[in-house]
């Protein structure tokens, strides 16, 4: 059956408005704090009260949801330059998922009242913030379409490209931060053994440089997996 996903490459193209969170927050001198997290440490847990908006200064964050039966699903991955936890600005009272550091991570936290005041006061910055968040939400919607219509091989390739920030404005990292095959399997919606199989296949085809220990280096040829029908 022919792949029904529309233009999967759109998910890895640069569409975000260039955005300096530091300048955004410094523009009004908003009180804030930076918290350091170790790899695997919880930033917030599903059910916690929503009290602030968070910004990743460095490192990485996994956002996951736990079902009543105890099954966990990874719904998003964030890296340096990403905001998350913004649901509190729209009236969300409790966290709908859990955020966990995937590496040593620095998180800048801004109280929701202060962030709301800044967005109301600084209209130009507010427009840029909204564009930034809408772009991220579009990416998450495309993740859902990817899960529905694409093969696990194509989903893994797209996930690796996104984690390496391929096509993002500025020089792409081209390196996937250290991440376990178990986490990749949760993100892709498949088993760890399938992830291992496809990683080895991508390596043998020259799409990635991978030895199981260091960060995965992404080669541009991996795009061929995403574009192939």
N, C-alpha and C positions, 0 to 999 in steps of 0.2 A: 504494500500500500504506500502510495506516495506521501511524503511528509507534508502535513497540512499547516505547519507553522509558517507564519508570514514574516519574511525577512529577518531571520534570527541574528544576522550581523548587526542589526540596529542596536541590539543589547550591548554590544561591545564598542560602539562608536562613541566618540566624545560629543556629548550634548549638554553637559552641565555648564552653567554660567560660572565663570571663574569667580571664586568666592574666597575672601580672606576672613575667616572667622575671628582671628585675633583683632584685625582692624575693626570688624563689626562690633565686637564687645568692648574694645578700647574706646570706640567713638563716643560712648556715653559714660565711661568709667564705671561700668556695672560691677558690683561686688560679686566675686566668684572664687572658687577654690579649685585647685588641681589635686587630684587624688591618684596615687600610684597603685596599680594592681599587679599581682603576680600572675603568671600563666595558670589558668584553671580557676582563678579566684572569681567569685560572684560579684558583679557590679550591682545588680538588683535581681530579685527573684520574683517569679510569677505570683501575683497577689499582693505585692508590696504597694504601699501608697505612692502615687505619682506626685513627686514634690519638686522635680527639677528637670531641666533639659540638659542633655549631655553632649559633649563634643570630644571626639577622639583626637588628641594631640599627637600621639604616637602609639604604635602597637596595633592590636586588632581586637575585634569584639564579635562574638557569636550570639545571635538572638535566636532563642529556641522556645518552643511551646511544648508543654507536657499535657498529654490527654489524661482523662480520668482513669484510663486503664494502665497508665504509666508509660505509654509510648511517647518518645521525644522526637520532635521534628525541628530541623534547623530551617528557619524562615528567612534569615538574612545574615550577611556578614558585613561588618563595617571596618574601615581602615582609617588611617590618618586623614583628616579633613572632612570626616562625616559627622553629622549630627544624628542623634537618635533619642528616643524617649520624649519626643515632642508631643505625644498624645495628650499630655497634661494641659497643653495650651488649648485643646479643643474640648476640654471638660472631662477627659478620662481620669477617673479617680484612683484606679488601681492598675498596676502593670499587667498586661495581658500575656507577657512572656518573660523569660529570664535572659539576662545579658551576662555573658561570661568572657573574661579576657582569654584570648587565644595565644597571647605572648605577653611579655612584660609591657604594660600599657599605662599611658598617662591620660586620664580623663578630666576634662574641665567641666565642672558642674555649675549651672546657673539656675537659681531659684525661679520657678515658673512666673511668679509675680514680677520679678525684675525683667525677665525676658519679654513678658507681655508688654510691660511698660516701654521697653526699648523699641520693640516692633511697632508700637503705636506712635512713638515719638519720632523715630527715624524712618521716614517713609521710603527713602531711596534704599536704605539697607533692608527694610522690610520686603521690598520687591525682590531684592537679590536673594534673601533668605527663602522666600516662597518659591522662587524659580529653582533654587537648590533642592528644596524638599520635594517639589513636584517631579523633578528629574529622577530623584531617588525612588519615589513611589512608582513611577513608570517602569523603572528597572525591576521592581518587585513584582509588578503585574506581569511583566514579560517572563519573569521566573516561573510564575504560575502557568502561563501558556506553554512554556518550555516543558514543565512537568507533565502537562496534559497530552502534548502532541509529539514530542521528540523522543528518540531512543535514548537509553541510558548512556551510550557512548557519546552522543552529541551533547547531552546535558552535562556530562563530565567535562568535555572540551570547553563548553561555554563557561562553566563554573571556573575552570582554571584561568581562562582569559579574563574574567571579571575580577578574580582574586589578584591577578597580576596587574590590574588596572590598564589592560591593553586598550589603546585608543583614547585614553583620558587626556585632557588638555595638559600640555607640558610633556616632558619625557616620560614614557611609560616605565614602570618598575621592571616589567618582564620577569620578575621573580615572585613566586608564590610564597608568602610567609610560611614558615614551618607549620604544617597542619597534618593531623593524623588521617589515615585512610578511613577510620571509623567516622570522623567528622565529615569527610568528603562524601562518604556513603549516605549519611543523614541528609546532606544538602542535595544530593543528586536523586535520592529516593531509590537506592538500590542496595546491594550487599557489599560488604568490604571485599569479598573475593572478586566480585565483578570490577570494582574500582582498581584492585591490584592488577587484574588482567588487562584492563584498558590502559593503565599507566605504563605497563611493560610494553604493550603494543605501540603506544605513542612514542615511547623511547626507541624502540626498534626501528620505527619509521623516521626517526630524526625530528619529531615534532617537539619533544621536550628533552631536557637533560635531567636525569633523575637517578639517584642511587639509594633512596629510602631514608637518608639521614639528613642531607642538606636541603635548603629550599629548592623547589622545583624551578628550573629555568625554562621559560616559555619561548619557543621559536615561532616566528610569524607563520610558518607552515601549518601550525595547529588550526589556523582559521579554515583550512580546507575541510576539516571535519565538520565545522559548524555550517559552512556554505554548501556542503554536498547534499544533494537530494537523493 
